[in-house]
Amino acid sequence: MQVTQALDIMEALFRAAEHPDVTAVERYGRDAQPGGQSPPGVKVLHRSGSAAMLWAALPPRDVTPVPLPSEPLPPKWRAARILVLAHQLLDVARPDAIRSWELCRQAGVESPVAAALRITASDGSAIYLRATSASGSAAEPETDPYPDYQIPQGVREWHLKVSAPSAEPVSA
């Protein structure tokens, strides 16, 4: 699986989630692979003006899988919250192109829950998506303003099919 395919899936799932706190979902970064100056990622913008980003990173050697938290996380933990939401969306959607996913801690990266989401594709390749956040113009609420949010049916029925490359002949 290519990094762009994993990000296509995550972008589509964030859009299908129709979370009431999300105002936009955008792609960013010029690189096609992790490790460059402009890593590819998906940015999720929130009503407070803050952003949470999932971006392709080189997988470190020292990652430790961690369980999904049982309690909701406060909005001020945007990076951790986007990882948890991504994990929950994958749990519901179960895309054919992805075999497994897990939250991971990474030595040297301080996070209340996890630093990244490790995705293992059906072809055996692994994609490591780190999470970071940026604050907005408004203060984050202390508690989740949408505690009753449920992942909608659109995510449950979602299936992204990777389209085949164009069959146009190459000119001589």
C-alpha positions as CSV (number, residue, x, y, z in Angstrom):
1,M,0.0,0.0,0.0
2,Q,1.2,3.5,-0.9
3,V,1.1,6.2,1.7
4,T,-1.3,8.2,-0.5
5,Q,-3.7,5.2,-0.5
6,A,-3.7,5.1,3.4
7,L,-4.3,8.9,3.5
8,D,-7.1,8.6,0.9
9,I,-8.8,6.1,3.2
10,M,-8.3,8.3,6.3
11,E,-9.5,11.4,4.5
12,A,-12.6,9.6,3.3
13,L,-13.4,8.2,6.7
14,F,-13.0,11.6,8.5
15,R,-15.4,13.1,5.9
16,A,-17.9,10.2,6.2
17,A,-17.8,10.5,10.0
18,E,-19.7,13.8,9.9
19,H,-18.4,14.7,13.3
20,P,-20.2,17.9,14.5
21,D,-16.9,19.4,15.8
22,V,-15.2,19.0,12.5
23,T,-15.5,22.0,10.1
24,A,-13.1,20.8,7.3
25,V,-10.9,17.9,6.3
26,E,-7.9,18.8,4.1
27,R,-4.9,17.1,2.6
28,Y,-1.5,18.7,2.8
29,G,2.2,18.1,2.1
30,R,4.1,17.8,-1.1
31,D,6.0,14.6,-0.5
32,A,4.6,11.2,-1.5
33,Q,6.6,9.3,1.1
34,P,7.5,9.9,4.8
35,G,10.9,11.4,5.7
36,G,10.9,14.5,3.5
37,Q,10.6,18.2,4.2
38,S,6.9,18.3,3.5
39,P,5.3,15.0,4.7
40,P,1.9,14.1,3.4
41,G,-1.0,14.1,5.8
42,V,-4.6,14.8,6.5
43,K,-5.6,17.9,8.5
44,V,-8.9,18.0,10.5
45,L,-10.1,21.5,11.5
46,H,-12.3,22.0,14.5
47,R,-14.9,24.6,15.5
48,S,-12.4,26.1,18.0
49,G,-10.1,26.8,15.1
50,S,-7.6,24.2,16.2
51,A,-6.3,21.5,13.9
52,A,-5.3,17.9,14.3
53,M,-3.0,16.3,11.7
54,L,-2.2,12.8,10.8
55,W,1.0,12.7,8.8
56,A,3.2,10.0,7.3
57,A,6.3,9.4,9.3
58,L,9.2,6.9,9.1
59,P,8.4,4.1,11.5
60,P,10.7,4.2,14.5
61,R,12.2,1.0,16.0
62,D,11.0,1.7,19.5
63,V,7.2,1.7,19.2
64,T,4.9,0.1,21.8
65,P,1.3,-0.8,21.0
66,V,-1.2,0.7,23.4
67,P,-4.9,-0.1,23.9
68,L,-7.7,2.2,22.9
69,P,-8.6,4.4,25.9
70,S,-11.9,3.5,27.6
71,E,-12.8,7.1,28.6
72,P,-13.4,10.0,26.2
73,L,-10.4,12.4,25.9
74,P,-10.7,16.1,26.5
75,P,-10.7,18.4,23.4
76,K,-7.4,20.0,24.5
77,W,-5.7,16.6,23.6
78,R,-6.5,17.1,19.9
79,A,-3.6,14.9,18.6
80,A,-4.6,12.0,20.9
81,R,-8.3,12.5,20.0
82,I,-7.6,12.3,16.3
83,L,-5.7,9.1,16.7
84,V,-8.6,7.6,18.7
85,L,-11.2,8.8,16.2
86,A,-9.1,7.3,13.3
87,H,-8.9,4.0,15.2
88,Q,-12.6,4.0,15.9
89,L,-13.4,4.8,12.3
90,L,-11.2,1.9,11.0
91,D,-12.9,-0.4,13.6
92,V,-16.3,0.4,12.0
93,A,-15.3,0.7,8.3
94,R,-12.9,-2.2,8.1
95,P,-11.5,-1.3,4.7
96,D,-10.4,-4.3,2.6
97,A,-7.0,-2.7,1.9
98,I,-6.1,-2.6,5.6
99,R,-5.4,-5.8,7.6
100,S,-4.9,-4.2,11.0
101,W,-4.3,-1.0,12.9
102,E,-3.1,-0.1,16.4
103,L,-2.3,2.9,18.5
104,C,1.4,3.2,19.4
105,R,3.6,5.0,21.9
106,Q,7.0,6.1,20.8
107,A,10.0,6.8,23.0
108,G,10.8,10.5,23.3
109,V,7.3,11.6,22.2
110,E,5.1,12.8,25.0
111,S,1.4,12.1,24.5
112,P,-1.4,11.2,26.9
113,V,-2.4,8.2,24.9
114,A,-0.4,7.4,21.8
115,A,1.9,9.1,19.3
116,A,0.8,7.4,16.2
117,L,-1.4,4.9,14.4
118,R,0.4,2.0,12.8
119,I,-1.6,0.6,9.8
120,T,-0.7,-2.8,8.3
121,A,-2.1,-3.1,4.8
122,S,-3.5,-6.3,3.2
123,D,-0.2,-6.6,1.2
124,G,1.8,-6.6,4.4
125,S,3.3,-3.1,4.1
126,A,3.1,-0.8,7.1
127,I,2.2,2.9,7.2
128,Y,3.0,4.9,10.4
129,L,0.8,8.0,10.9
130,R,1.9,10.4,13.5
131,A,-0.5,12.9,15.1
132,T,0.1,16.5,16.0
133,S,-2.1,19.4,16.7
134,A,-2.2,23.2,16.4
135,S,-4.3,25.4,18.6
136,G,-6.8,27.8,17.2
137,S,-8.1,31.3,18.0
138,A,-10.6,30.0,20.6
139,A,-9.9,28.2,23.8
140,E,-10.7,24.4,23.8
141,P,-13.7,23.4,25.8
142,E,-12.8,21.5,29.0
143,T,-15.2,18.6,28.2
144,D,-16.4,17.1,24.9
145,P,-19.1,19.3,23.5
146,Y,-20.5,16.3,21.6
147,P,-20.5,13.5,24.1
148,D,-23.4,11.7,22.3
149,Y,-21.7,11.6,18.9
150,Q,-22.1,8.2,17.3
151,I,-20.3,7.1,14.1
152,P,-22.9,7.3,11.4
153,Q,-24.1,4.5,9.1
154,G,-22.2,6.1,6.2
155,V,-18.9,4.9,7.8
156,R,-20.3,1.5,8.4
157,E,-21.3,1.2,4.7
158,W,-18.2,2.9,3.4
159,H,-15.8,1.1,1.1
160,L,-13.0,2.8,-0.8
161,K,-12.0,1.0,-3.9
162,V,-8.6,1.9,-5.2
163,S,-9.1,2.8,-8.9
164,A,-6.9,1.1,-11.5
165,P,-4.4,3.3,-13.4
166,S,-5.5,4.7,-16.7
167,A,-5.2,2.3,-19.7
168,E,-4.2,5.1,-22.1
169,P,-1.5,4.1,-24.5
170,V,1.9,5.8,-24.2
171,S,2.8,7.9,-27.2
172,A,6.0,6.9,-29.0
